[in-house]
Amino acid sequence: MPTIPWMPGAAAADRTADSGEAVVMASKLQVKSLLSVPRFFLLSLVIWKQVRSAPGVVGASLRAQPLKKTFWTLSAWDSQESLDTFSRSDPHARIVAGLRKVMDHSVFVFYPAGQDSLPADWDDAVARLTRKEAAK
């Protein structure tokens, strides 16, 4: 499974051990068709570039399972407000709107994380996503 490892973001240098909790967001995104995978993957790299420089991002990582038509994101933010601002900003907002027709389903989880638990752990994030998906 190709993974872009955890990369510190724009707000990582500003965080100290006493800077409070970060907001972690994990997602599992599935497209309907293998034909949609290349486009989704390329557009996810555009969003990745935006994430890396977004105000408030502490760090982020991506995983791709192209043959399963599944993509995963894991990011930490200094506040819910920073995360919300990013999600409404272009190119993210424009790309998400443009991909809606090719999406099968998506699952998102949000949870707090202290400075000592960053970078966020993929195993924990996947377990949280799996539990949420099973509860539907």
N, C-alpha and C positions, 0 to 999 in steps of 0.2 A: 504494500500500500504506500504510494508516494506521500510523504509528509514534509511540509515546510516546517522546520522546527521552531520552537518558541523564540520570537524575536522581540527584544525590548522596544517599546513604542515611545512616542513623544513625551509622555508623562513619567516614564520609568526613572529618569534621573532626578525627578522632583520628589520621589517617594523615599521616605525613611522608615525605620522600624516603628516609629510612633505616629505615622501619618494616617492611621485609621484603616478601614476596610476598603477593599476594591470591590467592584461589581463584576462578577464573572458571567459571561454569556457563552453558552455552548449551543451549537445547532447541528442538526442532521438534515441534510437537504437531498431530496431524491428527484431526479428527472424522469419523465415518462418513457423516454426512448434512448437507446444508445446513439441514435443520430443527433441527439441534443447534447451529448457529452462534450464534444470538442468546443462548441460555442460556450457552454456553461463554464468549462474549465478556463478558457481564455478570458472570459469576462470576470471570473473570480480572481484572476491575476491583476486585472485593472482595479478591482475593489481592494485587493491585498495592498497594492501600492498606496491607495487612499488611506487604508487602515494604519499603515506604518507611520504616517505623518499626521494622523488625526489628533486634534487637541484632546487630551484626557486619556488616550490609550496608554495602558501600562505595558501591555505585551499581547502578542497574538501568535497563533499557529493554525495551519490548515492541513487537512488530510483529504486524500482523494482515493476512492475506490471506483475507478472509471467503469470497469466491467460490471459492477453492481449498480451503476448509475447513481452512486451515493457520494456526497461530499460533506465534510465535517468542518466546523469552525470552532475555535476556542480563543476567547479574548478576555482581557481584564481591563477595566476602566476605572478612572478615579472617582466617577460618580455615575448614577443613572442618567443624569442630565447630559453628560458627555456622550454616553452611548446613544441616547435618544437623538441628540443633535447630529451625530454621525449618521444614524440610520435614515434621517430625513434629508441628508445632504447628497448632492450629486458628486460623482457619478453613481454612488450606491443606490440612491432612490430611483433614478432613471433605469438603471440596470435591473433592479428587482421588479419594477413594473413591466419591463420588456420581457422578462423571463416567466412571468406568471402562467402563460399558456403552456409552457413545456414542463412545468413542475408537477410532480406526482403528489408528494406531500412533504411537509417540513415539521420538525419538532424543535422547540427552543426551551432552554432552561436558563434561569438567572439565579445566582446565589452569591452571598457575600464570601469574601476570602481575605484573611489577614495577610499582611506583608510577608509573614513567615511561610505562607502556603503558596507563594508565587515563585516560579511560574506555575500556572494551573496545571493540574495533572490530567492527562488524557484518559487514564483508566477510570478515574472518578467521574469525569465529565460524561464519558460514554455510559457508565452505569446509571447516572442520573437521567440521561436521555432515554435509555432503555426502560427505566421505571416509568417515566412519564408516558412514553409511547404505549407501554403495556396497560396503563391505567385508562386509556381512551376507550 
